[in-house]
Amino acid sequence: MDYEFYRVVEKYPCDRYIRYDQLLGGGASKEVYIG
């Protein structure tokens, strides 16, 4: 899961996405990117 997160960060380096990952914990962050 962490590997995918890094790939997404490279494509969309936004503070919002990073914050969501920290708040949700990573698993939920994946849904945030897709949604």
Buried (B, 14 or more C-beta within 10 A) or exposed (E): EEEEBEEBBEEEEEEEBBEBBEEEEEEEBBEBBEE
